[in-house]
Amino acid sequence: MIRLAACVLGLWLFAAFSAFAAPSGEATDPSIEAINTARAAVTEALNKAPLGFRRILFVSAIPDGFAAYKPRDNTTFAAEEPLIVYTEPIGVVWKQDGDEFSSKLVVDFEIRTPDGKVLAGQKGFGEFSLQAREPPIDYMSHIKLDVTGAAPGSYILGLTIHDANSGKSSSTDLPFEIK
């Protein structure tokens, strides 16, 4: 009799808890909902942001991925050392084609003296294209420039990005020195 009562109580508890659970296939983890809501807010903010960089800096090695970089201790380079720049572009316009989104950024560079004299440069030096199933929140790129043969002194690396999807451009300067 005690076994039967325990079994009936067990079935009753199972039925009671099942009544409070969401129907199968409709259960949504609240953390997933919170993440999706946050992603939507970040995506909206990124869409409203002007084209530019959230982060841009000289790094000591080619980065492994988004936020996987080692900042340089300073902006002084040896004569034969390449310039490596880590960037996190924002305000990028994503073009939708069916269920895919794509971006295309084109980069120009100039190396100038502090007084503005252009010593070297190239339009369309780099091109960064990305395709994804949804516009990424985290976007990074890197640029590596060989400045072998440059005389010791102070310089400015000017970078301009062009968003092929929007026609917008943005420029930034990174001062550096060669010893």
For each residue, the residues with C-beta under 8 A, 3 or more apart:
1: 4 5
2: 5 6
3: 6 7
4: 1 7 8
5: 1 2 8 9
6: 2 3 9 10
7: 3 4 10 11
8: 4 5 11 12
9: 5 6 12 13
10: 6 7 13 14
11: 7 8 14 15
12: 8 9 15 16
13: 9 10 16 17
14: 10 11 17 18
15: 11 12 18 19
16: 12 13 19 20
17: 13 14 20 21
18: 14 15 21
19: 15 16
20: 16 17
21: 17 18 27
22: 26 27 28
23: 26 27
24: 27
25:
26: 22 23
27: 21 22 23 24
28: 22 32 33
29: 32 33
30: 33 34
31: 34 35
32: 28 29 35 36
33: 28 29 30 36 37
34: 30 31 37 38
35: 31 32 38 39
36: 32 33 39 40
37: 33 34 40 41
38: 34 35 41 42
39: 35 36 42 43 137
40: 36 37 43 44
41: 37 38 44 45
42: 38 39 45 46 137
43: 39 40 46 47 135 137
44: 40 41 47 48
45: 41 42 48 49
46: 42 43 49 90 91 92 135 137
47: 43 44 93 135
48: 44 45
49: 45 46 52 90 91
50: 91 168 170
51: 89 90 91 92 161 163 166 168 169 170
52: 49 89 90 91 170 172
53: 56 87 88 89 90 161 170 172
54: 88 89 90
55: 86 87 88
56: 53 85 86 87 88 159 172 174
57: 71 72 85 86 174
58: 71 72 75 83 84 85 86 174 176
59: 62 63 69 70 71 72 84 85 86 142
60: 70 71 72 73 84
61: 69 70 84
62: 59 84 142 144
63: 59 68 69 70 86 140 142
64: 68 69
65: 68 140
66: 88 138 139 140
67: 138 140
68: 63 64 65
69: 59 61 63 64 86 142
70: 59 60 61 63
71: 57 58 59 60 86
72: 57 58 59 60 75
73: 60
74:
75: 58 72 174 175 176 177
76: 176 177 178 179
77: 81 83 147 176 177 178 179
78: 81 178 179
79: 148 149 150 152 178 179
80: 148
81: 77 78 147
82: 144 145 146 147
83: 58 77 143 144 145 147 157 176
84: 58 59 60 61 62 142 143 144
85: 56 57 58 59 142 143 144 145 157 159 174
86: 55 56 57 58 59 63 69 71 140 142
87: 53 55 56 140 141 142 143 159
88: 53 54 55 56 66 138 139 140
89: 51 52 53 54 92 105 128 139 140 141 161
90: 46 49 51 52 53 54 139
91: 46 49 50 51 52 163 168 170
92: 46 51 89 103 105 139 163 165
93: 47 103 163 165 166 168
94: 101 102 103 135 165
95: 101 102 103 165
96: 100 101
97: 100 101 102
98:
99: 133
100: 96 97 131 132 133
101: 94 95 96 97 131 132 133 134 135
102: 94 95 97 129 130 131 132 165
103: 92 93 94 95 128 129 130 135 139 163 165
104: 127 128 129 163 164 165
105: 89 92 127 128 129 141 161 162 163 164
106: 124 126 127 128 161 162 164
107: 124 125 126 127 128 143 159 160 161 162
108: 121 122 123 124 125 159 160 162
109: 121 122 125 126 143 145 157 158 159 160
110: 118 120 121 157 158
111: 118 119 120 121 145 147 150 155 156 157 158
112: 116 117 118 119 155 156 158
113: 116 117 119 153 154 155 156
114: 154 155 156 175
115:
116: 112 113
117: 112 113
118: 110 111 112 121
119: 111 112 113 150 155
120: 110 111
121: 108 109 110 111 118 158
122: 108 109 125
123: 108
124: 106 107 108 127
125: 107 108 109 122 143
126: 106 107 109 141 143
127: 104 105 106 107 124
128: 89 103 104 105 106 107 141
129: 102 103 104 105
130: 102 103 136 139
131: 100 101 102
132: 100 101 102 135 136
133: 99 100 101
134: 101
135: 43 46 47 94 101 103 132
136: 130 132 139
137: 39 42 43 46
138: 66 67 88
139: 66 88 89 90 92 103 130 136
140: 63 65 66 67 86 87 88 89
141: 87 89 105 126 128
142: 59 62 63 69 84 85 86 87
143: 83 84 85 87 107 109 125 126 159
144: 62 82 83 84 85
145: 82 83 85 109 111 157
146: 82
147: 77 81 82 83 111 150 178
148: 79 80
149: 79
150: 79 111 119 147 153 155 178
151: 178
152: 79 178 179
153: 113 150 177 178
154: 113 114 175 176 177
155: 111 112 113 114 119 150 175 176 177 178
156: 111 112 113 114 173 174 175 176
157: 83 85 109 110 111 145 173 174 175 176
158: 109 110 111 112 121 171 172 173 174
159: 56 85 87 107 108 109 143 171 172 173 174
160: 107 108 109 169 170 171
161: 51 53 89 105 106 107 169 170 171
162: 105 106 107 108 167 168 169
163: 51 91 92 93 103 104 105 166 167 168 169
164: 104 105 106 167
165: 92 93 94 95 102 103 104
166: 51 93 163
167: 162 163 164
168: 50 51 91 93 162 163
169: 51 160 161 162 163
170: 50 51 52 53 91 160 161
171: 158 159 160 161
172: 52 53 56 158 159
173: 156 157 158 159
174: 56 57 58 75 85 156 157 158 159
175: 75 114 154 155 156 157
176: 58 75 76 77 83 154 155 156 157
177: 75 76 77 153 154 155
178: 76 77 78 79 147 150 151 152 153 155
179: 76 77 78 79 152
